[in-house]
């Protein structure tokens, strides 16, 4: 199977000032945060995206003194009527500016922002291709039990991110036939056993999206006495997981690669530990990454278990992604694709809205917190790291909010989180009824 892949480029590197005060010392607004390629892709008009069609629009907005955009309107769109103007407006909330200043004080200023939805030259993109496809045994292992007993076949299509190392992540069901028989969920269970040659751009591996159709074909009904339903825990929350030091120690002796990646399927115990791990994919092969993942890394996982579900969990499986970095390269610690267990609480954000900003009539802002990720995924040692507008207390409020957040101690991409220093943005909006009452 060959699947088309699109790479998107955001062309908002500059924003032209459309209105400048006539006198005084004026400094125009400048970018603080531009939309990412994922945000651009999410806003891309669906019909145009399906056709691989690009477009361009220009919107005019007002950059408020706190750096947010307001009063945005589309002033041009090419091609007309394809939805690219509406898409640009959807992106506006993800944009942030350093506001304009007049004589050193933040002021509102109008800007004209071009947004290009650009599909690259296909000659520079090589499509992903299969390295390992599911076989009949793989299909039978996840075939919905009720459908197999009836001799019922089906079909499902999933969409996944193809990572540069060729593994599939963030898969979701696009369609399934017949509906409600479980073939979509079954295909998701297969995804960790897939391996693909990643797409390349200008000769270098790149991530992208791919749609994968899977056909379940069965000639006749079967006796259900030998069939066992497969229970999968799709999004496990880990109480403990390997650390960066653990992964460094687990690097296979003699491995020559810069990195390795393993996908495994493991049984769970009633205590939440994993056992009987089966390697589904190993990249590159023959350097010991599969064995290291099974024997050294897997025993360090313990899943959070509800005691009432312990007996059921003891019959369940979990898919594990394990990513190795060569310790000789001294790769900086980083959190890739974190999964938040305890996220931002809007009520908490409102409760700590800066009194100084409220008293000054500032109705929204953004603060940044600089925190260290603890071994259990909690954010610790959170410190203020700037705010927009500056000096209004948003940075301190962001640090207070961040201190109660927690991420899963193992990422969906297959890596640890402990000891990483992160800079977390927190947006604040003042409720219509004003700030909370002061104690």
C-alpha positions, 0 to 999 in steps of 0.5 A, spaced: 500 500 500 502 506 498 499 512 501 499 520 500 502 524 505 501 532 505 506 537 508 504 543 510 507 550 511 505 556 515 507 563 511 505 568 517 513 569 518 511 577 518 505 581 519 504 588 516 502 594 520 496 596 517 495 603 522 501 607 525 500 612 530 501 619 527 506 621 532 511 619 538 515 614 539 512 608 536 514 600 536 510 596 531 507 589 534 511 583 533 510 575 533 510 571 540 507 565 538 505 563 531 500 557 529 504 550 528 503 546 522 498 541 526 494 547 528 494 549 520 492 542 518 487 542 523 484 549 520 485 547 513 478 546 509 476 539 509 474 539 502 481 542 500 485 538 504 482 532 501 484 534 494 491 536 496 489 544 494 492 550 497 490 557 498 491 563 501 488 569 505 489 575 508 486 578 515 486 584 518 486 584 526 487 589 532 493 587 536 490 589 543 495 592 549 496 585 552 498 582 545 491 578 543 488 579 537 481 582 536 476 584 531 479 580 526 476 580 519 478 577 512 480 582 507 482 577 501 481 569 500 484 565 494 481 561 491 475 565 493 469 560 496 473 555 498 474 556 506 481 559 507 478 565 510 474 562 515 480 557 516 485 563 517 480 566 522 480 559 526 487 560 527 487 567 530 486 565 537 492 561 537 496 567 535 500 571 540 504 578 539 508 583 543 504 589 543 505 595 539 508 601 544 507 608 544 512 612 548 514 606 551 506 604 553 502 598 550 497 600 545 492 597 540 495 597 533 492 594 527 495 589 523 495 585 516 496 578 517 497 573 511 496 566 512 498 561 506 496 554 506 501 551 502 502 544 499 509 542 497 512 540 491 510 533 490 517 531 487 520 533 493 516 528 497 517 520 497 511 517 500 511 512 506 511 505 504 510 498 508 515 495 511 511 490 515 504 489 514 499 485 518 498 477 516 492 473 517 494 471 524 495 478 526 488 479 524 485 473 527 488 475 534 484 482 534 477 479 530 471 481 534 469 475 537 461 476 535 463 477 528 467 471 527 462 467 530 457 469 525 462 468 519 462 476 519 467 480 515 468 487 515 473 493 513 476 499 517 480 505 515 484 508 520 488 515 520 495 515 523 501 519 524 507 516 521 513 518 525 520 519 522 522 512 525 516 509 521 512 507 527 505 509 527 502 514 533 495 517 535 491 513 530 484 514 530 478 510 526 475 514 520 470 509 518 468 502 519 463 497 515 459 494 518 458 500 523 458 497 530 461 491 529 468 493 532 472 492 526 475 500 527 477 498 534 480 491 532 484 495 527 487 500 532 489 494 536 493 492 530 497 499 529 503 498 534 504 491 529 505 496 523 512 498 521 512 503 515 518 506 511 517 513 513 516 519 508 522 523 506 522 530 504 529 532 500 531 526 502 530 526 510 525 522 514 519 526 516 513 525 520 506 526 516 499 522 516 497 516 513 490 513 512 490 505 512 484 501 510 484 494 513 480 488 510 477 482 515 475 477 510 472 470 513 470 465 509 465 461 514 463 461 521 467 458 527 466 455 533 467 460 539 469 455 544 476 456 542 475 464 542 478 469 547 476 476 547 482 481 547 481 486 553 486 492 551 488 498 556 488 503 550 491 509 555 494 507 561 496 511 567 502 509 570 504 510 577 511 508 575 515 508 569 523 508 566 527 514 567 532 517 563 537 514 567 534 507 566 533 508 559 541 510 558 542 503 562 538 499 558 542 501 551 544 494 548 551 493 548 554 493 541 548 497 538 551 502 533 545 506 531 543 513 533 536 511 536 532 505 536 524 504 537 520 498 539 513 496 540 510 491 544 504 488 547 504 485 554 500 482 559 498 486 565 497 483 572 492 485 578 498 489 581 499 493 574 505 490 572 507 487 565 509 480 563 509 476 557 511 482 553 511 480 545 515 485 540 511 487 535 516 491 531 523 493 532 527 498 529 533 497 527 533 490 527 539 485 530 542 490 535 538 488 541 533 493 542 527 488 542 531 484 548 532 490 552 525 493 551 522 486 554 527 484 559 530 491 562 525 496 560 518 493 561 519 490 568 520 498 571 512 499 569 507 499 574 500 501 571 495 505 576 489 500 578 483 501 581 482 495 586 475 494 583 478 492 576 484 488 578 481 481 576 479 484 570 485 487 568 489 481 570 486 478 563 488 485 559 493 487 554 497 493 553 501 496 548 508 499 549 512 504 545 519 504 547 524 509 544 532 509 545 537 514 544 544 512 544 547 515 550 554 516 547 550 522 543 548 526 550 541 527 547 538 533 551 532 531 555 526 532 552 518 531 553 515 528 546 508 528 546 506 528 553 499 526 556 496 530 561 493 526 567 491 532 571 490 538 566 489 546 567 483 547 571 479 553 569 476 554 576 483 554 578 485 559 573 480 564 575 481 564 582 488 566 581 487 571 576 492 577 578 488 582 582 493 587 579 491 586 572 483 586 574 484 593 577 487 595 571 482 593 567 486 588 563 481 582 561 485 577 559 493 575 558 498 569 558 503 567 563 509 562 562 511 557 568 518 554 568 517 547 571 521 541 572 517 534 571 518 530 577 519 522 576 511 521 577 510 526 572 508 532 577 510 539 575 515 541 581 519 547 582 515 552 578 517 559 577 514 565 573 517 565 566 514 572 563 507 574 562 503 578 556 502 583 558 508 584 562 508 586 570 501 584 571 502 578 575 500 573 569 507 569 570 506 568 578 499 566 576 501 561 571 506 558 576 501 557 581 496 553 576 502 549 573 504 547 580 498 542 581 498 539 574 501 532 572 503 528 566 503 521 565 510 519 567 511 515 560 509 519 553 505 516 548 512 517 543 515 512 548 520 516 552 521 518 560 519 525 562 523 525 569 528 531 570 526 535 564 525 543 565 519 545 561 516 552 559 508 552 560 503 557 557 497 558 561 491 563 558 487 567 563 480 570 562 477 574 566 469 572 568 464 577 566 462 578 573 469 580 575 475 578 579 474 573 585 473 576 592 479 578 595 480 574 602 
